Amino acid sequence: MKIEQLSYEKMGSIFVVAERGRLMVRVSGLVVLIGVLGALARFNFSTNRPAETRNQIKDRPRRILMDMDVDMDDFFGIFYLLKQNTSEFDLQAITISSNGWCNSGHGINHVYDLLFMMGRDDIPVGVGGEGGILPNATILPNLGGYLPIIDQGAAGGTSTAGGCRYRQAIPVGAKGLLDVDTMYGLRKGFLPQGSRGYSPLEQPTAQQVMINAISAGPITVFLLGTHTNFAIFLMTNPQLKKNVDHVYVMGGGIRPQCAKSNNSKPGEECGNIGNLFPADSNPYAEFNIFQDPFAAYEVLHSGIPVTVIPLDATNTIPVSESVFKAFEQKQNTYEAQYSFKALKMAHDTWPDNHFHEEMKMATLLQNFFMWDYFMVGVAVSIMRNSSKDNGENEFATMEYMNITVVTSNEPYGTSDGSNPFNKGSTTSKFKSGVHSGHVQTRVQDPFCLEKNKKGRCKDGYTMEVTGPDAVYVLVATEAKRNQDANSSLDREFYKSFLDVMNYPRLSGRFNISTQFPYYEDIFYKPDFGTRKKGKPFVFDIDMSTGDFIALLYLLKLPIEQIDLKQLSPLKYMAEEWAYVLSKRVLDKNDLRSYGILVSPNGWASAATIDIVYDVLHMMGRDDVPVGLGDVFAIGQAEPTFPSLGDCKYKKAIPLGAGGLLDSDTLYGLGRDLPRSPRRYTAENSVKFGAPRDTNHPELRQPLALEVWKSIVDSIDPGSKVTYLTNGPLTNLAQVISSNSASSVIQDVYIVGGHVGYEKGNLFTVPSNEFAEFNMFLDPLAAKVVMDSELNVTLIPLGVQRTVSSFDCVLQRLEQKNQTPEAALTQNLLSRLSQLQQKNDRYHHMNTFLGEVLGAVVLAGDDPLLNQTFQPMPLKILVDGNVKKDGQVVIDEKQGRLVKVLRSVNATAYYDHFVNVLMNQIQSARIGSFAAQKRIWSTPPNRLP
């Protein structure tokens, strides 16, 4: 890369370089900058400002930047802060941690909706960024923070795809990212939706928002999640560090929690310091620090004053039964209502009966505590008492300690492949010493496990130390007891939290149901009368953009081709919503012969199932069941803790632009869809293995195999099901493994695989030249399917590419009197085409257009398509080597004969596809969220 060195500023080992008008940072001697600011750790920029400047700003509101990962306790913290007197505290900006407890696309829109409800659309929100770290240690602008710092250079600085060495400690499905992204299914049913939302290439990045907020003047930073974003800011903007007055951190665990019992034996009285689960590999780390230990080290050693509210303190302030009941009895504001609904769902789905208990011993590892919002409360109180240097506050006892963050494990100087900083030709003092040891590679890293002993790994441990690596910080050690001894709320912060949440001042304006005077949930189902039904059908998707376009096409096909009948006739009125949704329990007498199975281990995260529901609602098909599949590819879940797992294949999907960020938002257009009354929910039942029934167990989200079973049970004797899969083959492999699959499946159509000598489309894994994404994302599942006796038709990548012209489709869609579904398709494809032309992160957009071909082939009713097929002996390669896994090869001896689509008339294909979408028959019932808002704002007697 040619660099015009117009200017530079040397600071420690940082070089700031201007390249063609863009800011770049080169880290000398280290793949990523870790600790280069440590030499400045004893220099306090904030306290060395001129006295007159401090006096001038004394009476101004305290400017605050909050970096968070949008978990439930984070938005409790947002509410608590927003309801403070604005003359004292001014929340200037929010940035979202992209490698913590949320997926970025869902997280950014969640925050926008929270702020809209609170009347604070003025607060900028930043997320992600497409910058990277080049092999020569150059940090590109807008480094996104999707990966921990140690792994940012894994893709050569050219992609946001990467592994999950730390993040795999967070469950991906229920009780993890799925529940956080949807707030247990409450988010879309409660929060209003404003005008702000994620939009590709227009969304401010985390670094842009941080730079703007911090460069505007003195500011305090609240870190409620991982430290990646702020550490990157410190690396790339050392000249702005002087503007950061203080950093408040919720994270870490310093001292063990010890039970005070006369019967305790030595070594048995203290629990683990950390809160990871399972804790057998690393009993020392807390989630926020563990997600990026090197970033936390950088922040702690930055020289900025830091106050830490660790597990030591939060473990002494559980959500007690008394505070839970008091909250249940008093919810006078919309923010209080939303918060309690979420808290109650967390309580009702908690895996054991220890939800309310205080941490006292090793057996109580996973109770529910006031984590991030307690930190916000302590920080606000300390700032109000800023004249005192000892951290005096209302809510927590404080103590100064010397601590550091452990980033690697002894013996130091090892080179076992776990630590990227030990690779390459760069030299640095950090290649020796505390950063140079083994770095934990996964939750159950064998290096960390010791039989009949505590785990030996300490990555992310905020450890008390002495010597040059120690940083003197203020630490909260315990939540203060309520001064009113007669109160049932025995912590001072309990009363403050409940009072603040219920203050009428600065409260939320409305929720989704009160935002509109005539709001109601309406369920749509078609009436096909006595028309003859077509073939029973299952559509298996991973919720890529092409899958939604294919779904629109399939929903337009005549009922004589595909049987869409689902539920027995009933009135779809708002007052009957509970009864209708109870059908999600899958009554075999009502469900007929069509279903959608979702694979959340592909191009979108599990919470994107809500967009599936919204598309069905738009098309008047609230009768179609949707089943949620496994979040892991076969063999990737941890055997002893299956809610956790590896991302060996899923890591090929970019986390940022052109990947999950865009898929999870339908490239920013998901919010234009009408809101379905159906959505994912964490509601559950003992009948299905839950620890207890929630309030509405009948609303439980069905699983993929449950939907499959309901379809099989409902079809007429002798009938068979046609199966179309557009994503990884995980669901289909499980279906095949179920009873009598081969006897009820007529044909299987697989959109995926690559046959030929041209390169595949696995652009994030360049070492695997010939694989295609759908096969690669779960190669073991692909092998199960290809080894089965089913009638398989393959629609491979090569023929998909022949019908992947954006121009050819868009020209045909530019007609008057478009149907809503044709307009949506045009908007979506236009956006993909424009993004592809503007930014290289979107170079692969044609892939999604090609995925529509499978639906058209399945319909098979247009002779002008001139489809040609060829039987070929095919075999799937899978041996655990990512350089070959997922490849489809021709093998005359060991391959099985598969019907392969070789060609199609592209012109006839484009004509056919657009004609189906433009047909007014079986068109959308409600075309957009804008149309839905008009209905909700108009008296029923004035509706057309």
N, C-alpha and C positions, 0 to 999 in steps of 0.2 A: 504494500500500500504506500502510495506516495504521500508524504506529509509536508505541507508548507509550515515550517516552524516560524510563525509570525511573532509569537511571544511565548515566554514561559516563566513560571515562578517556581523556584525550587524550595521545597519545605520538607526537611527530613529526607525521605526517599520518594517524594511525590513530584512528578513533573506534570504541570498543566500545560497542554499544548493546544493551540488553535489550528484546526485542520479544516480548510474550506469553510470557515465561518462557524464550525461546530466545536464545542468544547470536548476535548478528550483528555484522559488522564493516563499516564503511564506509571506503573508501579515498578520501580527498579529493584530487581533482585528477588522478586516473589511473584508467583503466578497470580495471587490476589494479595492485596495489602492487608496484612494482619499485624497489628501492633506497631506500625511505623509511627503512629502518633504517640506511642507510649512514652517517648522521650520527653513529650510535653506534658506528661500526666501531672506534674507538680505545679504547672503554671495555670492559674485560674484566670481565664480571660475575663469572665463576667465580673469578678471583684476588682479588676484593674481598670475599669472604666473611670473616666474623670468623675469626681464627686458631683459636679454640677449636673452631669447627665443623669446620674442616678436620682438626684433630687427632682429633676424635671419629670421623670417617668414614675415617680413614687405614687402619685395620685391617679395615675391612669389605670384602666382595667388590666389585669394580668393576661397577656396574650398567651394562648395555649394551642399547641399542635398535638393532636392525638393520633398515634399509629396503633392500629388494632386489627384483629382477624375476624371480627363480626360474629363471635360466639355470643351466646345469650348474656353472659356477664359483661361483655363489652358494651352491648347496647343499653344494659342497665346503667353502666358508667356514663354513656352519652347522655341519657336522660337526666341523671343526677347532676351532671355538669351544666347542661343546657338550662336547668331550672335554677341555677344560682343567679344571684343579682348580677346583671350584665355590667353594672358599674364596677364590679370587682373582678369578674372573670369573663373573658371573651374567647370563645372557641373559634380560632381563626381558620383551621383547616383539619381535615381528616385524611389520613393515608391508610391504605389497606395492606396488611401483610399477606402476600400472595403464597407463602409457603407455610401457613399455619392451619387454623381450624375452619377454613372456608375455601370454596372455589371462587376465584376472582369474579367471574361473571355474575354469579348469584350474589356474592357479597357486595359488589358495587351498587347493584340495583336495590338491594335490601337497605343500604345506608341512604340512598337517595329517597326511598319511600319513608324511612324514619324521619329524615329531615323535613320532607314535605309535610308530614303530619304535624310536626312541631313548628311549622312556619319558618324554617331556617334554610330555605333554598339559596341563601346568600353564602353558605359555607361551602368552599370548594372541596372536592373529594378526588383523591388521586389513587390510581391503582396501576400496577404493572409497569411496563416499559420494555422496549425491544432491544435495548443495548446489551452487550455481552462483554466478556473478557477474552481478548485474543491470546494466542499462545505466547506472544512476546510480552505479555503482561499489560497490554494497553487496555484500559477500561473505556469502553465506548459510552457515549452519552445515553442517559435514560436506562441504565441497567435496571432490569425489572424486578429483581428480588423473588422470582419464582422458585429459585433454587438456593440452597444455602451457599454461602460465599465459597466454601471449599470446593464446590462442584460447579460453580458458574462457568468455568472454562471447559466443561466436559464436551460440549459440542463445538469447540473451537471458536466460541464467541459468536456463532452465527445462528443459533436457535435457542428457543426457550424449552426445548425438549431436554429431559434429563432424569436422573434416578431419584430415588426416594429413601436414601439411607436413613434420614432422621424422620421424615414425614410419615413413613410407614408405621410409626408408633401411634398415629391417629387412625381410628377406624374409618373406613371409606363409606360404609353403608349406614344402616340404622345405628343410633347412638354415637354417630360420628359425623362425617361431612354431610351425609344426606339429611340428617335431622337439623344440623346447623344451617345449611343452605336454604331449607324450607321453614326453619324455626318450628320443627315438629309438624309441619303442615299448616301452621297458623298464619304464616306471613301473607299469602295471597288472599286469604279469607278475612283479614282484619285491616291491614295497612292500606291507606289510599295510594293512588298512583298519580304522581305529578308529571310535569313536562320533562324533567331531567331523567336521563337513562343512558346506559352505555351505548356508544356508537363507535365503530371501528375508525381508527386514525384521528378521531376527534376527542376521545376521552383523555383528559389530562393524566399524565403519568404520576406515579408516586414521587419521583424525583422533582418533576416540575412543580408540583404543589408544595413540596418541602422547601425547595429553593425560594419560591415566591413568598412563602410565609415567613421563613427565617430571615431572608434578606430585608424584609420590611421593618425589622427592628427587634428589640429584646423579646425573647419568647421562652416559654417553658414547654418541655416535651414530655408527654405521657406515652410510655411504651407499654401497651396492654397485650402485645403478642410477641412474635419473634422480633429480633433486632436488626434484621437484614436491611430493611429500607434505610434506617437511620445510620447504620454502619456505612452503607454505600455513600450516603450523603457526606459523612465525615471524611471518607477517603477522597471524594471528588471535589469537595468545597471547603478546604481547610481555612480559607479566608473568611468564611461565614461562621465559623465555630464560636467566635467571640460574641455572637448575638444570642447564643443559647445560655440562658441564665442557669437552668437546672434541668436535670432529667429525673423523672420519677418512673420507677420500674416495678411492674408486678411480675415477679418471676424468681426462680431459684429456690433452693432450700439450703440452709446453712448448717443448722444444728439438728440432730435427731430429736424426734418427739419421744419423750420417755414417760412411761406410766409411773405414777407414784404409788407403789404397792409394796407392802411389807413382805409379801409372798413372792415377789419377783426374784428370779435368779440372775446372777451376773450374765450379761449378754442377751437376756431375754426381755428386759424391761423396755427396750427402745425399738421403735419402729424404723422404717426406712426414712431417709432424708427426703427423697424425691417422691414423685407421684406417677411415674410411668407405669403402665400395665401391659403385660406382666412385668414384674420388676426383677426377674431372675437374672437378667443380664446387666442391668444398670439401676441399682437401687438409690442412686444419688441425685439424679437429674430431675428437674421440673420441666414440664412441656415447653413453656415459652423459651427457656434458655436452651433446652436440648435441640430444638428445631434448627438452631444455628449457633453453636457454641463460639465459633470464631467471630461472628458478628457481635455477640454479647461481650466477648473479651475486648473487642475494639471499642465498644461504647464505654465499658467500665474503665478502660485505660486511656480514655480520650483527654482527661484533664478537666472535663466539665464536672461540676458537683453532681453527685448521683445519690438519690435516696431509693433504697430497695425495700419493697414490701414483699417478703418471701413467704414460702409455705409456713415458715415458723410462726408468722402472725396469722395468715389466713386460715390455718388449721385450727385456730382458736376461735373462729367466728363462723360456725356452720349455719346453714339455714335451719334454725331450730324449729321444733314443732310449734312453739309459741309464736315466733315471728311469722311462720307460714300461715297459721290460723288468723293472726292479726291482719295480715295482708289479704287473706281470703275475704275478710269481713269489711275491708275498706279499700275500694278501688274507685276513687272519685274522678279520675282523669283517664284519658285514653291511653296514656303511656303506662299508667298503673294497671289498667285492664290487660293490655298486651303483655306486659311483663309478668303478671300473675298467671295468665293463661299459659305462657311458656314455662314458667316455673312449675306449675301444676302438672303439665305434660311430662316434664323431666322427672318429677316426683313419681308420677303414675307408671312410668316406664323404667324406673330405676331397677337394676338387676337384683338388689337385695333389700333388706329392711333397715339399712344403716344410713339412709338419706339424711336424717336430721342430726346424726351424732357427731360430737366433737372428736377429733383425732386424738386417740389416747395410746394406742398400741399397734403393733404390726399387723394385727388381723383386720384393722379398720383402715384399709388403704384408700378406698374410693368412696368417701362420703362427699356430700355436696356442700361446698363452702362459698362464701362471698369473696370470690377472688378479685377480679378486676375492679368491680365497683367499690369494694372496700379500699383498694388502692387510691381510687379517685377521691373518695371521702377523706382519707388520710392526707392526701396531697393538698386538697383544697383547705383543710384545716391548718396544715403547716404553713401554707402561703398566707393565710389570714393572720398568723402569728409570726410573720417573717422577721419581726424585730428580735426574736430569740433565735440563737444559733444552735440550740439543742434539739430542734425538731419538735418542739412542744406542740401538741395538738389534742383534740378532744377524744380521739378514737383509738390510739395505739400507743403503747410504751415504745420508746426508741432507745437505741444504743449504737454507738460508733464501733465499727469492726474493721479489721484489715482482711480483705477478701480478694480473690481472683476467680476467674472462670477457667475450669479445666477444659482444654481443647483436644488433648490426646492422652494416651495411656502409656505408662512405662512398660518396657524399657524404651527410653527415648533414643532417637537415631536409627530406629529400625526401618526397613524398607520392604514391607510385606505386601505392597500393592494397595493397602487400605487408605493411604494418605497421599492425595495428589500433590501436596507440597514437597514430597520427597522425590518427585519425578521431574524430568526435564533438565535443561542445562543451566538454569538460573542458579545464582548463588545468593545466599542470604543467611543472616544470623539466625533466622527462624527455621532453617533446615536442621538446626541443632537445638537442644533445649526442650522446653515444655511443649512446643508445637510439633515436634518431630516424631512422636510415637505413633502407635496404632490408633487409628480413628475408627470408631464403631461403624460397621458397614450396614447393619440391619438390626432389627429388634432382637433376633435370636442369633446374633453373631457368635460363632463358636469360640472365638478368642475371649469373649466376655463371660462365658459360662464355666462355672466350676462346680463339680458334683458335690451336693450336700453343703454348699457354701453360698454366701451372697455373691452376686455377680461382681466381676472385677473391674468392669468399665465404669469410668467416671465422666465421660463426655458430658459437658453442660453443668457439671457440679459447681456451684458457687461456694467455694471452699475457703475457710479461714486459713490464712498463711502469714508468715513473716518474711522479711527480706525484701529485695528489690521488686519482686512481682506483686507485692501487696498494695492494694488501693484502700485508702481510708474512706469509708462510706457510712452514711447514716442508715440504720437498719431498723425496721419495725419488728419487734419480737413477740408482741402479744396484743390482742384486742382488749381494750379497757372495759372493765365491768361498768354496768349502769350505776350511776351515783344514787339513783332512786332504788333502794334495796327492796321496795315493795312492788316494783314493776315486774311483770312477767317477761318483759323484754330485758334480758340480763346483760346486754352489751349496749354501750352508748350508741354505737353506729346503727343498731337495729331501729331505734326510735328516729334517728335522723333520716335514715333511708326511707322509711315509711312516710314520714312527714313530708319530705321533699317530693316524693313521687306523687303525693296527693295534693300538693299545693295547687290551687287554682291559677296562680300566677304563672305565666310562661308555659302553660299546659298545651297539649295537643288540641288541634282545632276540630278534627273529625276523624272517623275511621271510614273504611270503604262503604259501609252500609248507611252512615249518616251524612256522607259527603253529597249524596244524591237523594232528593226528596221521594223518589219512587223506585228506590233500589229494591230488587228482588232477584232471587236465584230461580232461573227458569231452565228446565231440562227439556232437551229436544230429542225426539226419535221420529224416524220416518214411518209413514203408513204406506206400505207397498200393496196393500189389499190382497187380491187373489193371484197376483202375478207369480209365475213359476220361478222358483228359486234356482240359482246356479250352484256351482261347486263350493263346498265348504272350504274355507281358506284361512291361513294364518300368515301374518306378516311379522317378521322378526327383524328389528332395526336396532342400530346403535345411536340413533337420533342425530346423525349427520345432516347437513343441509339437504343433500340429495334424497335422504330418506323422507323428509317432510314433503318435498315436491312429489316424490313417488306416491306418498300416502294421499295427497290431494287427487292425483290421477286415479288411484284405485277407488277412492270414494265416489268418483264420478262414473265408474263403469256401471252399466245396467245390472239390475239385480238378477237378471237372467244369466249373467256371466259369473257373478260372485255372490254367494249367499251372505247378505249382511244382516239378516234378521237376528235380533238379540234377545229382547225382553218381551214378555207378554204385555198386551195393551193395558195402559193405565193412564191416568191424568197426570201430566207433567206440570203441576202447579207448585209454586214456591212452598206452600205449607206442607207439601208432601215430600220435601227434600230428603228427610231422614229415611222414609220408606224406600224411596228410589235408590239412594246411595247404599241402602242395606243390601241391594242386589250385588254389591261388590264382594259379598261373602260367597258369591258364586253358587246360587241355587241352580242345580242342574236341570230343573224343570222349566226354567225361564231362559237360561243362556242357550243360544243356538250355535251357529256354525261359523263364527268368525271371531277372530281375536288378534290383538297386537301384543307381541312379546318384546320387551325392551332389554337390550344388552348394555348395561352401564359400564362395560369395560372396553369401550371403543372411543368414538369421537366426541362423546359428551359425558358429563357426570350424571349420577343417578337422579338428581333433583330436576333435571331437564325433562323428566317424565311429565311435568306440569305443562310443558309446551305441547306434548302429545294430546293431553286432555283439552287444551285450548283449541287446537286444530280440529279435533273431533267436534267440539262445541260449535265452532264456526260453521262446520258443515252439517250441523243438525244431527250428529251421531253420538249423543251422550249415552246411547245404549251399548256401544262397543266396549267390551272389557279390555283392560290394559294390564298386563302382568309384568312385574319387575323381576329381572333375572339377577344372577350372581354378579357381584362387583369385581370378582377376580377371575382371571383365566384359570383353566384347569391346572392344578398343581401349584398355584401361586399363593394360596391362603396358608397361613401358619397352622400346622396340624394341631397344635395344642391351644391355639387362640385364634380361631378362624375368622374373627372380625377384623384381624390384621393380616396383611399380606404384602408380597413383593410386587414390583411393577416392572419386571424384567422385559415385558413386551409392551405394556401400556406406556412406558416411558418414551416410546417412539412418537407419541402424540405431543405436539407442542402445547405448552401450558398457556401461552400468550396468544398473540395475534395469529390468525389462521388455524388455531387449535381450540383448546377447551374454552378459552375466554370468549371466542366468537360463537362456537357451537352452543354453549350454554345460554347465550342470549339470542340465538338465531340471527347472528350478525347485527344485533341491535334492533331487529324487527319483532322480536318475541313480544315486546310490550305493546305492539300495535294490534295484537290478536285480542279478540274478546275474551274476557275471563270466564273460564268454565266453573260451574258449581262443583265439579269434581276436581280433586287435586290429591297429590300424595299426602298422607297423614300418618303420624306415628301411632295413631289409635290401634289398640291391639287387644287380644283376648287370651285367656288362659287356655282356651281350646286349641290355640295355635302355638302354645309353648311360652307365652308371656308370663311373667311372675304374678300378674294380677290383671283383671279387666280394667281398661280405662273407661272413661265416661260413655264413649260411643264405640264399643268394639265392632259394631256392625259396619263402621266406615273403614275398617282395616284395608290397607293396600294389598291386593292379592299378588302372589308371586307368579312368576312365569309358568312354572309347572302346574300350578293350581288352575290357571286359565286354560292351559293345554288339556288338563284332565276334564275340565268342565265341557270343553268342546267335544272331546272324544265321547264322553258320556251322553251327549245330547244328539249326536248325529244319528240319522236313521240307520237301521240294520243294513249292512252291505255298502253303505256310503264310505267314502274315503276323503281324506283331507289333502289339499294342496298346500305346500309350504314354500314360502318365498323368504329368503334371508338376505339382508343387505348389510350385515355387519359381521363381527366375529361369530364363530359357529358354536359358542358356548351353550346357548339354550338348546340348539338342535342336538348337540351331543348328549345333553341330559335327557332330552325327549327320547332319543334312540335307546338310551340306557333304561328307560322306563318300560313297563310291560306292554308287549304287543304293538310297539311303535310301527314296525314294518307292516303289520296287518291293517293299519288304519291310515297310513300315508300313501297317497297315490303317486305324487311326484314331488321332488324337491328341486327348487330353482335357487342356485347359489350365485349371487353377484359378488365376484371376487376371484382371486387366483390369477396367475399370469402364465400363459403358455407361449413360449417363443423365445427368441434370442434378443429381443429388445429389452432394455432395462425396465424393471418394475417401477413402482411409485413410492418405495420406502425411502424417501429423501432424507430422513433424519438418521438413518442407519446406512451410510454409504458403503459399508463393508458387505452389506447384503444387497447385491445388485439386482436380483431377479425376483424378489418376493413382492407380494402385493399386501396392502395393509390388513384387509379382512382375514386373510389366512395367517399372517404373521402375528396378529394380536392374540390369537389362541391356537397355536399350531397343533397342540395335543387334541383339541376339539375337532380341528379340521381333519386330523388323521382318523378319529372315531367315525366321522361322517363318511369320509372317502373309503374307509374299510367296511362300511355297512353294505347291506344288500338293497338299499333304496334306489329308486330310479332317480338319478341325479342329472340335472342339466346345468352346465356351468356357463355363466356369462362372464368371460374373462376380461381382463384389463384391456387387452388389445382391441377387441371389438367395441368396448365402451369408449375408447378413445376416438373411434370413427364417428361417434354421435355426441361429441362434447363441445360443439361450437356454440358459444354464447350468442354470437351474431345471428346465427341461423334461427335460433329459438326466439330471440328478442325481436327480430324483424317481423316474425309471424304474430307475435303477441301485441304488436302495436296496432290495435284495431279499436274501433268504437264499440260501445256496448259490451265492455268486458264484464265477465263474471267476477265476483270478489276473489275467487280462488285464482283466476287468471291474473288479476291485478297483483295479488300477493306474490305469485310466481315471478311476474315481471319485475316487481320491486326487488325481490331477493336475488334474482339472477343479474339484474342490472348492478346491484351493489357488489356482487362477487366479481363481475367483469371489471368494474371500475377499480376495485381494490387490487385486482391482479395487475392492472396497468400501472397503478400508483406505487406499489410497494412489493418488494421481492418476498416478503413474508407470506404473500398470498399467491405465490406462483403456481400452487397446486389446485387452484379452485376448479379447474375443469374436471378433476376427479369426481367431484360431487355431482356435476351434471350428468356424467356417464352412468352414475348409479341408478338413474331413472329407467334405464334400458330394461332391467329385470322385470319391472312391473308391466311394461309394454309387451315383452315376450310372453309373460304369463297370460296376458289377456288373449293374445294369439288370434285375433278376429279380423285382422286386416291383411288380405293377401298381397297388397301392394308392398308390404314390408319386405317381401322376398327373402325371408330368413333362410339361411343355410346352416346345417348342423353336420358335425362329423364325430363319430365315435373314436375316442382316443384312450389308450391305456395310461392312466395317470397315477402318480404316487406323490404323497406329501412328505417332504423332508422334515424331520423333527428329531433332533438328538441333543437339544440343549445348547447348541451353538448358534448364537444370534446371527452369525454370518451366513447361515444356510436355512435356519428354521423358517417354515412357512412357504418355501419354494415348492412349486408344482413342476414335476419333471415327467417326461414321457419315459415309461419303463415297460418294454414289451414283455418282460418276464414276470415282474412283480406288481405291475400296475393293474388297476381295475378299469374296465371300460366305462367311460363317462361320455355322455352326450354333450358336445361342446359347440356353442354358437360361434360360427366362424365369420359370418358376414350378415349385414342387414342394409337395406336400401335407406341411406341416410336422409335423402330428401323426403321420401314417404314417411319415414319415422318422425321427422320434425313436424310435417303436416298433420299426421295422426295425433301426436301428443298435444299439439296446440288446439286442434279441433275438439278433442275431448274436454280440455279445460274451458273452452269457450262455450260449450254446450250449456244452455240454460236449464236443462233437466238435471235434477239432483244437485242444484247449485247451493251455495252457502245460505244458511238461515240468518246469520248475522255476520256482516262482513268485516268488522273491525271493533277495536275498543272505542274508537270515536263514535261509531254507530251505537254501541252499547250505552255510552254515556248520554247520548241524545235520548235514548229510550228511558233511561233512569231519571232524566231531567224533565220529562214530559208527562202530563197527566194521562192515564190510560185512555180516557175518552177522547183524547186529542191525537192519539197515535194513528197513523195511516193504516 
